[in-house]
């Protein structure tokens, strides 16, 4: 008997097309492969939209929301921390205070993809099709024609289809030099996902890599798919697992030539056997290994415990004897100093607090020196106790008025600070992250013939915390307060950044120091020296930099909102894109400085020397530049709306493309004053030539331009309604 069959090979046949119902969705006109692609696109689009839509909406709401703001929810803080660490995001870019509605929307962005992913896995495992696949009439089945079950669904969707490609893209992003550019990671991820899906085109059964991995295939939900028999029975073909090649419960199709093909039709729910022979063997081996390791650990632990107990007993005896020597009134000074030095080497947790407390009672310089040496041997573990004593002595010193008592307190504080300084120098770089100098008094202390000044020249201080610390007159030339972290990339999550917010660095010397990304908000840098220092992207909001020296310093993209820089020296400093909003820069010296694209909105620059400065595209909206010297300055494309340029020196200034709406030019000097002769008469003004200094510069909306200024502007090609009137173009005998 002859039995007829159709060969589908994951695509509709002529018979299928002819027999299609008029009620079928229009998508059924696509091949199975086409519907798979559409379903994949819909799945990816839904997942992406569940994250992007609430995330963008939350950001939009937060940017426009008024106070009050609240901290991120604990779940969002955790997600933000994990995401930033993996993607190398800068902590500066992470919001900490958001509106309540933003908290809600971002929580949706965190929870919605988890719900969708879980629902997707459930549908594939229990039904063989997600929502888009069901709508498009395709289904995932095993090679026996059953639904995949949880194990195959996790292999197919979690590892093969999504997890594997994304992991490969992330690895390439990390090692290829593309890190930390997020857009390149997005591109690599898209290429990896599409590439994995296209692996279905390279083989006859139209099975992608994730189907090979999970032992599944995608078929038409109504008709199934007929697959050639040799593709299942071939010993070299991985289409069917080896153990199932002779036992697959399939519908066989025959013709006169014998068995040639099989039909894969979706069947009912199926669960893999939870326990196989290899699983029992693996469990037995694992249990044996755990028992063996436990026995070895017990024997080793018993030995270590007995050894530790003996060492502890000996240390206790030695500690008691040394303390007895210290408290013995009959012991001479040399014996007591020897006991202190011996305590410094004793591995006992009680030693460090004892030695630090002895500093608070000592007056003899030699005794303080012995304590100094002993505590240094204790290492970084002494820092918390030294912090406590430093703060206590500092508070007592501020409250004490008796000169003799103040000398005692300053001598003890000097000893504590010398120990802290030496510990900072001797501590390995990775451990310095744990050193907290916040609130400590480490400034200059003059006591008798001695003096303490914190000296940490050329030291690596990356990550050291010093919020509110007193560091006046510290010598920190060439010190490094920043390290890019383990990823060796600037401005990413793992950077070691020092926090000196509110610190007193008055008259400190930070010449050539690296303060990249440093937190210096509210810090006092009065008369500090920061020449050639690197303060790129540093935060100096409301910092006091009056009379500081910042010659050739780099403050690119630094934030100095409401900072005070009166009479500071910024000669040849690099200040591109720095934010000086409402900062005070009166009488600042910034000749040759680069302020290109800097934000000086509402800043005060009265009497500032900006000779030959580069202010290209700078935001000077409502800035006060009265009496400023801008000779030769480049103000091309600058925003000078409502700026005050009264009495400013604007000789040889360039204003092409600048916005001069409402700019006040009263008394501004555009050209040299005419020379006077011996009799006091005004001499002829020389011809201005044809330089076209203000060619196409629009002064139409500028304020308080007098006739002499307008005449010069018109002669230099400027635009103003008055330029069309007669008598305003200066001739050789014009007097201004």
Steps between C-alpha positions, in 0.01 A plus 500: 500500500628845415484771771532861390684765708613865477852635560470833693855563619382788727325678211147481359437281198273567210244272654512691826455828320213368293320361800548809717184620667356837419482566872876446555695809611678682218831402660434138399593605146860514623720194510572338833844663492349842435253459786782394730688820419193713560431322830862550611477871413180537700648321802808723491290812449273421796795436730680816390185713530431369851835646606542806280151652521466529882870587527472792257169613647653497849794709381268748330285534813805537724646779286180702534386407848516753781606428854481301714722220376571170664776241493477213256325194636733228639425272203586776252817586691610138479415476129674830429812391686521163323426645157748784539775262610446264205465777240770727642264792554633799689352558848464867398239398242288303748204680660457474875201729561192456282132588506257244649341435159842435349564245772178325394574507127856376542374221725273398213803505266673264743210260558324489162779323304530241777127428479509483118805272498342265755173491305690435177689204652178358647319518167784337307549229764132410548345589164791516259418853387518853633221749429650624169571142385141392575365800313720419201415130505836344579601277787817367662506120535755235587608249239237266644233760424440597863512837677851583625460500879696716742848357441487536122330840525777632723768361268330637190389842621726580794834367376478455125271772372564792738762432766770353275504776235483777760782342702715473186427864410583613854828307497601650166407844629726454802808373314475687171562850634137604447441518877347718647311637196143381552388556140766257379377238748149550366624451145698189588199357684271559201750340261543199731123446538433534126800285413385222731154509345645484147669170579166344405573585135813291479341156526221312330274436800495879567602458862690784670783441744269528799282222353803271454599570859157419645400223262201688365364634174233749392201372300170626369247461779226353278687287248823413681806437284614195304875442524698264278575177674870502416543828694384318816667163447835622370763418763677829430189713540435658843137561414391222736688396815687170450302323773172589326585429134356149510218561745336829398122481526429662165246466223680318216416573137558232231469463128566213263872546547483447874524725804628845398369776731346570840241754613565719802165610643449688829378258768406545864704612801813302581745511790853368489587231753653681797742223589738319266793265552757770441324720756520230767868442427576874513315532829687206651837638394411845630381366835819294538714805425313712753542237771872467425556875507303523824719239663820672390366836616416354840849358550669821382267717707575304816873543445469873430276550800749339735787703353302825525407426861867451593607820322220693668610382844861604438392840365281558805795435732728733304235773484447488878875518568552798266206690645636431850830656395322810371300545820792425735607829664844352575575429131731753335418689182710276274323184621160655445594611147627148428168360622308738270708397198451132588124554520507643148609158368257294711211343299226593744186702432530676837834663416393770254231667718741489796784671311270768356355573845853541637556789254213686668689483833859558385696827517862388468621538136707179523203309636280637216766398248503141635121484474526638147733216393294231670169607345649523150584129533133426557420611144163620364311331783600795720321757281156476670649551848721783374196664340320492830793655687561762228141623520507500880825699518380741232179571693695552825743731322219718367348530846825548695627849581783424742835533308676218686210263452477593132869416452442153648201439275685619188799274577271197528308599188827535309595144598163363389525682167856383434388141557203544268722652230748213519222241491356661186840483332565139605152366425467315166304686233208257500461529877497881500142486380409403856678798658253764610646838596164675512475763772862462612734786590806443281584864442804698601578484874777717642622388843814651651793431274312228315238522230273249330408542135335220308748400230379243245681605185466266198289259706216291362199614702233372261182423685604661830201659670553837669161665534528801729865428582736784597792484256617860492852554363528133408780416256328284239700579187453234234266295720253277316145509630357296212546152358296352211442175689534144382347568157762772440237731346436859605166601651352152547336334799811348657711820502684579823389857566598707803238699686629823653165677525508773761870446570719792607786514247589863564847577359551134413744425220343269242729583209468233232257294709249271328157588638298357213137443599585605857218619722595846633160660552515761772875453546721793595786543252571858601845601374565137405745416222347282229725590208510225235262292711247276328146570620318356199136423582563593865212636706578834669152638559508791749873443555715795608785549251563866569856609422592145407757427230364287215760584237479246214262289707253268324136537604336350192133423574551590866198624694550828688142615556500802736871452565705801610812577295551869576853608398593142409769448237369288211766595247504253208265265689295242308134557590313349208137419580550587866188614685545839673128572541463800737867470598691805625807574287556868576849622410601151396809476280423268210715625214523235229260268686276267302133542596361347180143372553528586870185592689537844658129564531448780751867496600668814635821592312531867588850627435614157380802476271390282208757624251531258205268257678306245293129534578373326187135393541514589870175563685529855639129561529443777762871486594649815655816597308505867596850641464639165386804495271404293195756632254562236231250260655314253280124524563385328181164334549479614863166559669520860626130565546437761771871490586655809660801623299503855632844659479649170383808506277385334177787600273573233238226279643329250267120473521401308187188295563457637854150573631503867611132533584470749786878520554596823677796670322486833686854641510651185343824567312512360145797701369801689637433845641625781272840640596530861623766744387727718711240776511231262619313496167359174368698381198356339191378145546680262267302311240358171629587319181304205366541231770125429519538402866123488552403367156135387522497532881148606595490790748135579425373394844802625697445771761660840571721529191609861455560664157876449518460128573242468223729675254779256575263199485367610162851560369594144601207339318263466794122490464287773660209709372706815557762383251268597213490863617744756364777650705577194714781355298820655636730687270855602557408809699227345712524557871364239743 
